[in-house]
């Protein structure tokens, strides 16, 4: 499983389309209002209680695997967490990691390659973040992909459960 995950990430990382965007090809600026603060710092109150921020980090130019991961993750979250999305308990943000305005977020979450990161915020305070690199190895297995992602989000929404 680890080898498969590594091979998927290596394939995506080596994709020239993901690495060759010039400044003139970049998307417009993205607001950083939803960026999580440093651990232990109060965040802009989105909701009382627990909030899970799902960030999909990508390059400006993307390969088919990168687009598939984003689409599959987004659909899974929309299908399984529609109520929480409407209530602001779960958020989805696609982040161009080559956008200079998102550099602070990328560095804070230690993101260097494309992928999904879940950030848990408790009562407006940033608590932790986890990269879900295992999703790359599950791209060809939609049920396993969905189960893994749903389980990870649920673990962060339920404060007493293990993470």
N, CA, C and O of each residue as an XYZ file, in Angstrom:
652
protein
N       0.826     -1.196      0.000
C       0.000      0.000      0.000
C       0.867      1.256      0.000
O       0.612      2.196     -0.752
N       1.898      1.263      0.854
C       2.781      2.431      0.923
C       3.510      2.625     -0.392
O       3.708      3.758     -0.831
N       3.911      1.534     -1.024
C       4.622      1.634     -2.304
C       3.693      2.200     -3.363
O       4.091      3.064     -4.144
N       2.457      1.719     -3.394
C       1.487      2.221     -4.369
C       1.238      3.714     -4.173
O       1.184      4.475     -5.138
N       1.087      4.125     -2.913
C       0.879      5.542     -2.594
C       2.074      6.361     -3.068
O       1.905      7.416     -3.680
N       3.282      5.875     -2.786
C       4.495      6.584     -3.194
C       4.566      6.698     -4.716
O       4.907      7.757     -5.243
N       4.248      5.615     -5.425
C       4.307      5.642     -6.885
C       3.298      6.622     -7.476
O       3.599      7.321     -8.444
N       2.100      6.672     -6.891
C       1.092      7.623     -7.377
C       1.561      9.063     -7.169
O       1.411      9.904     -8.055
N       2.134      9.344     -5.983
C       2.616     10.699     -5.715
C       3.793     11.030     -6.622
O       3.889     12.150     -7.124
N       4.687     10.071     -6.839
C       5.844     10.314     -7.702
C       5.400     10.576     -9.130
O       5.949     11.450     -9.801
N       4.408      9.825     -9.599
C       3.884     10.036    -10.945
C       3.299     11.429    -11.078
O       3.571     12.129    -12.053
N       2.509     11.829    -10.117
C       1.900     13.161    -10.165
C       2.968     14.235    -10.058
O       2.930     15.216    -10.800
N       3.921     14.066     -9.147
C       4.974     15.059     -8.928
C       5.798     15.255    -10.183
O       6.233     16.366    -10.484
N       6.014     14.160    -10.924
C       6.857     14.254    -12.112
C       6.101     14.776    -13.322
O       6.715     15.092    -14.341
N       4.800     14.870    -13.230
C       3.992     15.350    -14.351
C       4.393     16.779    -14.699
O       4.279     17.683    -13.871
N       4.857     16.974    -15.913
C       5.306     18.311    -16.309
C       4.200     19.344    -16.222
O       4.462     20.508    -15.918
N       2.969     18.937    -16.483
C       1.862     19.874    -16.401
C       1.691     20.451    -15.012
O       1.228     21.582    -14.861
N       2.065     19.678    -13.982
C       1.927     20.138    -12.602
C       3.074     21.034    -12.180
O       2.973     21.716    -11.160
N       4.159     21.053    -12.932
C       5.353     21.745    -12.469
C       5.785     22.909    -13.350
O       6.734     23.613    -13.006
N       5.106     23.132    -14.492
C       5.657     24.081    -15.451
C       4.848     25.354    -15.639
O       5.020     26.038    -16.648
N       3.999     25.683    -14.732
C       3.194     26.898    -14.890
C       4.054     28.132    -14.712
O       4.794     28.262    -13.737
N       3.942     29.031    -15.667
C       4.642     30.295    -15.539
C       3.745     31.310    -14.864
O       2.545     31.073    -14.730
N       4.298     32.443    -14.431
C       3.500     33.448    -13.741
C       2.308     33.933    -14.550
O       1.275     34.271    -13.973
N       2.425     33.975    -15.870
C       1.312     34.463    -16.683
C       0.167     33.465    -16.751
O      -0.931     33.824    -17.177
N       0.397     32.209    -16.340
C      -0.640     31.189    -16.397
C      -1.350     31.007    -15.070
O      -2.247     30.170    -14.970
N      -0.986     31.747    -14.070
C      -1.542     31.552    -12.738
C      -2.963     32.069    -12.651
O      -3.363     32.988    -13.366
N      -3.726     31.439    -11.737
C      -5.090     31.880    -11.467
C      -5.040     33.186    -10.705
O      -3.993     33.568    -10.181
N      -6.170     33.874    -10.642
C      -6.241     35.116     -9.882
C      -6.029     34.861     -8.404
O      -6.045     33.710     -7.967
N      -5.830     35.921     -7.624
C      -5.589     35.758     -6.201
C      -6.772     35.108     -5.489
O      -7.933     35.312     -5.844
N      -6.441     34.337     -4.497
C      -7.445     33.668     -3.688
C      -7.388     34.294     -2.306
O      -6.304     34.504     -1.761
N      -8.537     34.590     -1.742
C      -8.572     35.168     -0.410
C      -7.964     34.223      0.599
O      -8.127     33.008      0.487
N      -7.270     34.755      1.573
C      -6.685     33.913      2.606
C      -7.460     34.035      3.914
O      -6.930     33.727      4.982
N      -8.688     34.473      3.837
C      -9.489     34.672      5.046
C      -9.731     33.371      5.803
O      -9.916     33.391      7.020
N      -9.733     32.228      5.091
C      -9.975     30.960      5.753
C      -8.703     30.251      6.182
O      -8.761     29.116      6.656
N      -7.556     30.896      6.026
C      -6.308     30.275      6.437
C      -6.329     30.054      7.942
O      -6.740     30.934      8.699
N      -5.880     28.862      8.380
C      -5.861     28.634      9.819
C      -4.722     29.407     10.460
O      -3.674     29.581      9.839
N      -4.904     29.873     11.683
C      -3.831     30.555     12.379
C      -2.853     29.537     12.936
O      -3.091     28.331     12.866
N      -1.766     30.020     13.480
C      -0.809     29.129     14.121
C      -1.491     28.382     15.254
O      -2.473     28.866     15.818
N      -0.981     27.213     15.586
C      -1.568     26.391     16.644
C      -1.717     27.189     17.935
O      -0.801     27.895     18.357
N      -2.892     27.062     18.551
C      -3.145     27.743     19.812
C      -3.584     29.186     19.668
O      -3.842     29.845     20.676
N      -3.679     29.704     18.446
C      -4.083     31.091     18.218
C      -5.555     31.096     17.838
O      -6.009     30.189     17.141
N      -6.303     32.088     18.275
C      -7.728     32.162     17.953
C      -7.937     32.434     16.478
O      -7.308     33.322     15.903
N      -8.805     31.683     15.885
C      -9.156     31.857     14.482
C     -10.416     32.699     14.388
O     -11.124     32.883     15.378
N     -10.692     33.204     13.205
C     -11.948     33.887     12.958
C     -13.062     32.890     13.232
O     -13.061     31.805     12.650
N     -14.028     33.227     14.115
C     -15.042     32.243     14.491
C     -15.909     31.854     13.305
O     -16.655     32.680     12.779
N     -15.812     30.619     12.891
C     -16.642     30.089     11.825
C     -17.875     29.451     12.451
O     -18.991     29.594     11.952
N     -17.650     28.751     13.545
C     -18.710     28.032     14.227
C     -18.209     27.702     15.619
O     -17.010     27.510     15.819
N     -19.113     27.635     16.580
C     -18.714     27.147     17.897
C     -18.485     25.657     17.783
O     -19.074     24.998     16.926
N     -17.642     25.124     18.634
C     -17.354     23.700     18.609
C     -16.255     23.379     17.629
O     -15.334     24.170     17.427
N     -16.356     22.209     17.019
C     -15.321     21.703     16.128
C     -15.637     22.040     14.674
O     -16.773     21.890     14.222
N     -14.624     22.493     13.955
C     -14.718     22.762     12.523
C     -13.571     22.031     11.849
O     -12.440     22.058     12.334
N     -13.861     21.376     10.729
C     -12.822     20.719      9.946
C     -12.678     21.464      8.625
O     -13.627     21.577      7.849
N     -11.466     21.971      8.386
C     -11.150     22.669      7.144
C     -10.437     21.680      6.228
O      -9.376     21.168      6.582
N     -11.003     21.408      5.064
C     -10.382     20.515      4.090
C      -9.762     21.371      2.997
O     -10.467     22.057      2.257
N      -8.430     21.325      2.901
C      -7.694     22.084      1.891
C      -7.117     21.119      0.862
O      -6.363     20.212      1.213
N      -7.470     21.312     -0.412
C      -6.823     20.541     -1.469
C      -5.771     21.449     -2.095
O      -6.107     22.426     -2.765
N      -4.515     21.130     -1.880
C      -3.404     21.903     -2.439
C      -3.039     21.342     -3.802
O      -2.884     20.132     -3.971
N      -2.903     22.242     -4.774
C      -2.565     21.839     -6.137
C      -1.658     22.885     -6.761
O      -1.531     23.997     -6.251
N      -1.042     22.523     -7.852
C      -0.256     23.466     -8.637
C      -1.193     24.118     -9.655
O      -2.312     23.649     -9.863
N      -0.739     25.184    -10.277
C      -1.569     25.890    -11.251
C      -1.931     24.968    -12.416
O      -3.101     24.861    -12.784
N      -0.951     24.319    -12.983
C      -1.171     23.336    -14.049
C      -1.277     21.968    -13.398
O      -0.436     21.600    -12.577
N      -2.315     21.208    -13.762
C      -2.549     19.940    -13.090
C      -2.660     18.779    -14.061
O      -3.162     18.921    -15.176
N      -2.177     17.624    -13.612
C      -2.260     16.397    -14.402
C      -3.608     15.714    -14.127
O      -4.319     16.107    -13.202
N      -3.961     14.703    -14.916
C      -5.238     14.004    -14.704
C      -5.379     13.397    -13.303
O      -6.474     13.415    -12.742
N      -4.303     12.865    -12.729
C      -4.389     12.279    -11.384
C      -4.718     13.346    -10.342
O      -5.504     13.104     -9.426
N      -4.121     14.512    -10.484
C      -4.383     15.605     -9.534
C      -5.838     16.056     -9.626
O      -6.494     16.281     -8.609
N      -6.329     16.183    -10.841
C      -7.725     16.584    -11.030
C      -8.676     15.524    -10.497
O      -9.711     15.849     -9.917
N      -8.324     14.247    -10.695
C      -9.165     13.160    -10.200
C      -9.209     13.153     -8.676
O     -10.275     12.956     -8.093
N      -8.077     13.363     -8.028
C      -8.064     13.393     -6.566
C      -8.945     14.531     -6.056
O      -9.738     14.338     -5.134
N      -8.810     15.709     -6.647
C      -9.620     16.847     -6.210
C     -11.109     16.582     -6.410
O     -11.910     16.812     -5.504
N     -11.475     16.104     -7.583
C     -12.882     15.843     -7.884
C     -13.466     14.771     -6.965
O     -14.572     14.924     -6.447
N     -12.716     13.688     -6.767
C     -13.205     12.592     -5.939
C     -13.352     13.030     -4.486
O     -14.347     12.703     -3.839
N     -12.377     13.762     -3.970
C     -12.445     14.235     -2.582
C     -13.596     15.221     -2.404
O     -14.352     15.129     -1.436
N     -13.728     16.155     -3.326
C     -14.791     17.150     -3.244
C     -16.169     16.497     -3.259
O     -17.037     16.841     -2.456
N     -16.362     15.554     -4.177
C     -17.655     14.857     -4.260
C     -17.942     14.050     -3.007
O     -19.071     14.026     -2.517
N     -16.913     13.388     -2.491
C     -17.090     12.583     -1.280
C     -17.535     13.464     -0.125
O     -18.456     13.114      0.613
N     -16.883     14.604      0.029
C     -17.237     15.521      1.116
C     -18.647     16.071      0.917
O     -19.419     16.155      1.872
N     -18.988     16.448     -0.317
C     -20.330     16.968     -0.589
C     -21.405     15.922     -0.323
O     -22.469     16.241      0.207
N     -21.128     14.668     -0.691
C     -22.115     13.601     -0.513
C     -22.297     13.206      0.959
O     -23.419     12.958      1.399
N     -21.209     13.149      1.708
C     -21.271     12.638      3.078
C     -21.394     13.719      4.149
O     -21.752     13.422      5.289
N     -21.102     14.962      3.795
C     -21.091     16.024      4.805
C     -21.871     17.261      4.346
O     -21.500     18.386      4.681
N     -22.939     17.059      3.590
C     -23.717     18.189      3.070
C     -24.245     19.067      4.204
O     -24.162     20.293      4.128
N     -24.782     18.451      5.244
C     -25.330     19.226      6.371
C     -24.227     20.008      7.070
O     -24.411     21.180      7.399
N     -23.081     19.369      7.300
C     -21.966     20.032      7.981
C     -21.370     21.138      7.111
O     -20.904     22.148      7.637
N     -21.377     20.963      5.796
C     -20.902     22.023      4.890
C     -21.810     23.251      5.003
O     -21.330     24.380      5.095
N     -23.120     23.018      4.993
C     -24.068     24.135      5.106
C     -23.930     24.846      6.449
O     -24.070     26.067      6.524
N     -23.656     24.084      7.513
C     -23.549     24.652      8.861
C     -22.176     25.272      9.138
O     -21.985     25.908     10.174
N     -21.223     25.093      8.222
C     -19.888     25.639      8.438
C     -19.012     24.769      9.327
O     -17.941     25.206      9.749
N     -19.445     23.542      9.621
C     -18.653     22.630     10.446
C     -17.565     21.946      9.626
O     -16.548     21.510     10.166
N     -17.787     21.856      8.324
C     -16.797     21.322      7.386
C     -16.703     22.329      6.254
O     -17.722     22.822      5.770
N     -15.483     22.635      5.832
C     -15.298     23.522      4.681
C     -14.396     22.842      3.663
O     -13.569     22.001      4.016
N     -14.558     23.210      2.404
C     -13.718     22.702      1.314
C     -13.096     23.907      0.629
O     -13.799     24.842      0.247
N     -11.769     23.886      0.474
C     -11.072     24.955     -0.213
C     -10.011     24.356     -1.112
O      -9.169     23.576     -0.667
N     -10.060     24.728     -2.378
C      -9.031     24.331     -3.328
C      -7.995     25.450     -3.345
O      -8.338     26.612     -3.558
N      -6.728     25.102     -3.121
C      -5.673     26.102     -2.948
C      -4.578     25.899     -3.977
O      -3.957     24.837     -4.034
N      -4.340     26.926     -4.796
C      -3.212     26.906     -5.726
C      -1.953     27.196     -4.918
O      -1.730     28.333     -4.502
N      -1.138     26.184     -4.696
C       0.034     26.362     -3.841
C       1.133     27.185     -4.495
O       2.128     27.506     -3.845
N       0.975     27.533     -5.767
C       1.936     28.415     -6.425
C       1.535     29.885     -6.315
O       2.293     30.770     -6.712
N       0.354     30.141     -5.780
C      -0.115     31.510     -5.588
C       0.651     32.129     -4.425
O       0.566     31.622     -3.307
N       1.393     33.206     -4.652
C       2.173     33.813     -3.578
C       1.328     34.226     -2.369
O       1.833     34.251     -1.247
N       0.065     34.545     -2.580
C      -0.794     34.938     -1.467
C      -1.154     33.758     -0.569
O      -1.659     33.953      0.536
N      -0.901     32.541     -1.032
C      -1.199     31.353     -0.219
C       0.071     30.726      0.369
O       0.018     29.657      0.976
N       1.201     31.392      0.184
C       2.489     30.880      0.657
C       2.505     30.637      2.165
O       3.020     29.613      2.615
N       1.957     31.550      2.944
C       1.962     31.399      4.401
C       1.178     30.153      4.821
O       1.618     29.415      5.702
N       0.037     29.918      4.207
C      -0.759     28.736      4.508
C       0.006     27.467      4.128
O       0.050     26.508      4.899
N       0.607     27.468      2.940
C       1.364     26.307      2.470
C       2.500     25.980      3.432
O       2.716     24.817      3.774
N       3.223     27.004      3.863
C       4.344     26.792      4.787
C       3.857     26.332      6.169
O       4.430     25.420      6.765
N       2.803     26.968      6.663
C       2.286     26.614      7.984
C       1.879     25.145      8.042
O       2.133     24.463      9.035
N       1.248     24.665      6.979
C       0.790     23.279      6.950
C       1.849     22.342      6.361
O       1.598     21.149      6.187
N       3.023     22.879      6.058
C       4.161     22.109      5.544
C       3.777     21.309      4.303
O       4.016     20.104      4.232
N       3.181     21.992      3.329
C       2.748     21.363      2.089
C       3.778     21.645      1.005
O       4.087     22.799      0.709
N       4.308     20.568      0.413
C       5.316     20.705     -0.634
C       4.909     20.013     -1.924
O       5.483     20.266     -2.984
N       3.907     19.131     -1.828
C       3.382     18.460     -3.007
C       1.860     18.504     -2.939
O       1.280     18.788     -1.891
N       1.228     18.221     -4.065
C      -0.230     18.228     -4.136
C      -0.828     17.247     -3.145
O      -0.260     16.186     -2.889
N      -1.972     17.605     -2.590
C      -2.658     16.681     -1.707
C      -3.685     17.359     -0.834
O      -3.824     18.582     -0.835
N      -4.402     16.542     -0.088
C      -5.462     17.011      0.793
C      -4.959     17.081      2.232
O      -4.309     16.158      2.723
N      -5.271     18.192      2.899
C      -4.907     18.391      4.298
C      -6.183     18.716      5.059
O      -6.963     19.573      4.643
N      -6.391     18.023      6.181
C      -7.515     18.326      7.065
C      -6.990     19.085      8.276
O      -6.015     18.668      8.901
N      -7.635     20.195      8.606
C      -7.264     21.012      9.757
C      -8.438     21.018     10.722
O      -9.567     21.314     10.330
N      -8.175     20.691     11.983
C      -9.219     20.707     13.014
C      -9.104     21.996     13.819
O      -8.032     22.344     14.314
N     -10.223     22.694     13.940
C     -10.310     23.922     14.716
C     -11.332     23.678     15.817
O     -12.454     23.251     15.543
N     -10.945     23.950     17.068
C     -11.844     23.780     18.221
C     -12.183     25.148     18.791
O     -11.293     25.870     19.239
N     -13.476     25.515     18.778
C     -13.931     26.794     19.327
C     -13.074     27.964     18.839
O     -12.713     28.853     19.611
N     -12.760     27.944     17.558
C     -11.994     29.028     16.957
C     -10.492     28.925     17.125
O      -9.769     29.813     16.671
N      -9.992     27.864     17.767
C      -8.556     27.707     17.980
C      -8.043     26.548     17.122
O      -8.547     25.428     17.215
N      -7.042     26.824     16.292
C      -6.411     25.812     15.460
C      -5.772     24.757     16.349
O      -4.971     25.088     17.223
N      -6.116     23.491     16.136
C      -5.609     22.410     16.982
C      -4.591     21.531     16.272
O      -3.486     21.337     16.780
N      -4.942     20.996     15.108
C      -3.999     20.120     14.419
C      -4.333     20.027     12.943
O      -5.392     20.465     12.492
N      -3.392     19.440     12.198
C      -3.583     19.239     10.767
C      -3.008     17.883     10.388
O      -2.057     17.402     11.004
N      -3.598     17.274      9.366
C      -3.092     15.991      8.881
C      -3.183     15.946      7.370
O      -4.229     16.223      6.784
N      -2.056     15.588      6.742
C      -2.027     15.340      5.297
C      -2.591     13.948      5.052
O      -2.269     13.010      5.781
N      -3.417     13.811      4.048
C      -4.010     12.520      3.724
C      -3.359     11.943      2.462
O      -4.025     11.726      1.449
N      -2.057     11.700      2.540
C      -1.312     11.183      1.396
C      -1.793      9.800      0.961
O      -1.600      9.418     -0.193
N      -2.410      9.053      1.859
C      -2.908      7.724      1.534
C      -3.964      7.760      0.433
O      -4.198      6.753     -0.234
N      -4.602      8.915      0.241
C      -5.634      9.025     -0.789
C      -5.092      8.748     -2.191
O      -5.809      8.230     -3.048
N      -3.826      9.093     -2.421
C      -3.243      8.852     -3.750
C      -3.292      7.365     -4.090
O      -3.592      7.007     -5.229
N      -3.009      6.511     -3.143
C      -3.017      5.072     -3.376
C      -4.409      4.485     -3.482
O      -4.565      3.330     -3.880
N      -5.418      5.258     -3.133
C      -6.803      4.776     -3.165
C      -7.589      5.326     -4.357
O      -8.791      5.080     -4.466
N      -6.934      6.060     -5.246
C      -7.642      6.682     -6.367
C      -8.388      5.675     -7.241
O      -9.478      5.979     -7.727
N      -7.841      4.517     -7.446
C      -8.494      3.508     -8.279
C      -9.523      2.681     -7.540
O     -10.123      1.777     -8.122
N      -9.737      2.973     -6.270
C     -10.684      2.221     -5.438
C     -11.640      3.210     -4.771
O     -11.439      3.570     -3.611
N     -12.675      3.653     -5.485
C     -13.553      4.720     -4.985
C     -14.181      4.441     -3.625
O     -14.296      5.357     -2.810
N     -14.590      3.208     -3.358
C     -15.218      2.910     -2.069
C     -14.213      3.050     -0.930
O     -14.538      3.607      0.119
N     -12.998      2.549     -1.132
C     -11.955      2.647     -0.106
C     -11.530      4.108      0.080
O     -11.287      4.544      1.205
N     -11.442      4.862     -1.019
C     -11.105      6.288     -0.976
C     -12.128      7.021     -0.109
O     -11.776      7.757      0.814
N     -13.408      6.799     -0.433
C     -14.488      7.474      0.277
C     -14.493      7.105      1.755
O     -14.619      7.981      2.611
N     -14.358      5.817      2.062
C     -14.375      5.374      3.456
C     -13.233      6.007      4.235
O     -13.438      6.498      5.345
N     -12.045      6.001      3.670
C     -10.883      6.575      4.358
C     -11.100      8.067      4.638
O     -10.875      8.529      5.757
N     -11.534      8.815      3.627
C     -11.736     10.258      3.790
C     -12.846     10.546      4.802
O     -12.681     11.405      5.668
N     -13.961      9.848      4.702
C     -15.080     10.045      5.632
C     -14.642      9.724      7.062
O     -14.958     10.464      7.993
N     -13.914      8.618      7.232
C     -13.438      8.247      8.569
C     -12.508      9.310      9.147
O     -12.599      9.624     10.334
N     -11.625      9.864      8.337
C     -10.691     10.893      8.816
C     -11.428     12.174      9.219
O     -11.095     12.789     10.232
N     -12.419     12.572      8.435
C     -13.184     13.775      8.787
C     -14.006     13.529     10.048
O     -14.045     14.373     10.942
N     -14.662     12.368     10.118
C     -15.450     12.051     11.310
C     -14.590     12.016     12.569
O     -15.032     12.450     13.632
N     -13.371     11.506     12.457
C     -12.466     11.462     13.615
C     -12.149     12.872     14.112
O     -11.951     13.082     15.309
N     -12.100     13.827     13.202
C     -11.803     15.204     13.603
C     -13.039     15.960     14.075
O     -12.928     16.900     14.862
N     -14.208     15.560     13.604
C     -15.460     16.198     14.051
C     -15.858     15.741     15.439
O     -16.554     16.470     16.146
N     -15.439     14.558     15.849
C     -15.789     14.002     17.147
C     -14.597     14.147     18.073
O     -13.671     13.340     18.008
N     -14.595     15.171     18.948
C     -13.435     15.475     19.779
C     -12.919     14.311     20.610
O     -11.714     14.250     20.854
N     -13.756     13.386     21.058
C     -13.309     12.316     21.929
C     -12.685     11.132     21.191
O     -12.118     10.240     21.822
N     -12.784     11.118     19.864
C     -12.291      9.965     19.096
C     -10.818     10.131     18.780
O     -10.307     11.250     18.721
N     -10.141      9.018     18.578
C      -8.712      9.041     18.243
C      -8.469      9.663     16.893
O      -9.324      9.598     16.009
N      -7.293     10.275     16.724
C      -6.941     10.904     15.451
C      -5.687     10.288     14.915
O      -5.216     10.677     13.846
